[in-house]
């Protein structure tokens, strides 16, 4: 009798597309930029999440950033805002709920994770495919979905989507090295 109930439950889960070991769903509480969010955990604490595999342009965080007259910063912040806006749209489609596949913790204490909408869409793949993020080559070896984001980037480059259409764009890791600490 108990075995029949277990089999029936497993079959019902399989038929509705779920799994017995579903990943927890997190509520997005804040979008810092195009590749960093804060989610609420089940115990009520906030978790800062840095997106694995990718890097997006920076957004202006300070008044000094917002008032910067340099073309390089203006361009960087323009693409950063575009990535942040697109991320906001994607998350809204999912009721601001995501699942996480945490792969690491960075030097700032943020969890590094693959982020998926509740329908299974890999957020990093969408941002890269649309040219609003670049594959972060320095860390791609620890990315479980490396092949997906690499393929998305190849498509974006070929179509000259987003940052790939901008000859003045400086990759975010180079921009931070050249401009952020000056």
C-alpha positions, 0 to 999 in steps of 0.5 A: 500500500505504501509503495503504491502511494510513493509510486503514485506521487512520483508519477504525479510529479513527473506528469506535471513537470516537477521533480521530487528534488526541486530547487528552492525558489528565491524572491528577488528583493533588489537588482543592483545592476545587470549581473548582481541581485539580492534574494530572500532566503527561506530563513528571512536573510538576504543573499547577495548573488553575483551571476556566474559565467558573465559580466555586464557593463557597470552602472553609475553607483555614486553621484560622482559616477552619474556626473562623469563627463568622460565618454568611456564612463557614459558609454559603460553606464549606458550599457549597464543601465540597458542590462539592468533594465532587461534583467528587471523585465526578465525577473518581472516575467517570473514574478521576481522569483528565481532558482539558483545553482550556487557555484562559489562565493566571491571575494566580496562575500556574494554567492556566485550562481547560475540564475534561472527564472521559474520556467527554467530560462537561464538568465545569463544566456538571455543577457549574453544572447541579446548582447547585454552581457559578455562571457567572463572568460576568467571564470568560465571554467567553473561555469556549469552552463559554459557551453550555453553562454559561449554559444549565446555569445557567438550568436550575439557577436554574429548578429552584432547585438548590443555591445557587439554593435558598439565599437567604443564599448570597453569590456567591463573587466577592462573598464574597471581596471582602467577607470574604476580605481583612478 
